[in-house]
Structure formats: structure tokens, C-alpha cells
């Protein structure tokens, strides 16, 4: 349910930018959401019309771009995907892996008029 608060936060940021820049309407909002961010994109989509109602973003297209998880193995240097179930490096089998991408959640761009 934290997606509602996150969506409202995005709308608040847009409203603040609207006050500063004076644009009349938001045409598109592009988000980046990491696979391991803990955020459910479908919930953001569902809550967006509720949060945006009556704002400059009310008719904006919402584009959510996924960010796939990537890992780095500290033992062999492998960089890429790993199996979620084993959480081991697919090259050397080490568990000394670190997430290097996939936790992201941010507004990549906003198109305004």
C-alpha cells in the first residue's frame, strides 16, 4: 500500500515544479522502477489516476520502465543476473554477490506543456 504514498509524492513534486516553472499540463511522466525496489508497478498505475485527479498531471501518460537486477561477484568479478532461488554467482558459485542495479525508483522525465 506504500505505492499510494509514493504516487502522491510524485504528484506533489510535479505540483511544486508547476508552481516554479508555470507549465499548464503534464503530458507524460516516465518512471524507472527496479526489480528489487519493492515497488509494484501495477499498483502505481492503479493509484495514479486517484493521486493525479484535479492536478496538471491528471491526463498525463504514465510510462513505467523496469530496471532489471544486476549483481557483481566479489570472488570472480562476474557481473550480470543471478538465480533468485540460489542467490549464488552462476560462474563460481560464490554467495559473495552484491546488487549493483535493480533497487532504483525515480522519475526519469516529465513532459510538460
C-alpha positions, 0 to 999 in steps of 0.5 A: 500500500506504500505505492499510494504514498509514493504516487502522491509524492510524485504528484506533489513534486510535479505540483511544486515544479508547476508552481516554479516553472508555470507549465499548464499540463503534464503530458507524460511522466516516465518512471524507472522502477527496479526489480528489487525496489519493492515497488509494484508497478501495477499498483502505481498505475492503479493509484495514479489516476486517484493521486493525479485527479484535479492536478496538471498531471491528471491526463498525463501518460504514465510510462513505467520502465523496469530496471532489471537486477544486476549483481557483481561477484566479489570472488570472480568479478562476474557481473550480470543476473543471478538465480533468485532461488540460489542467490549464488554467482552462476560462474563460481558459485560464490554467495559473495554477490552484491546488487549493483542495479535493480533497487532504483525508483525515480522519475526519469522525465516529465513532459510538460506543456 
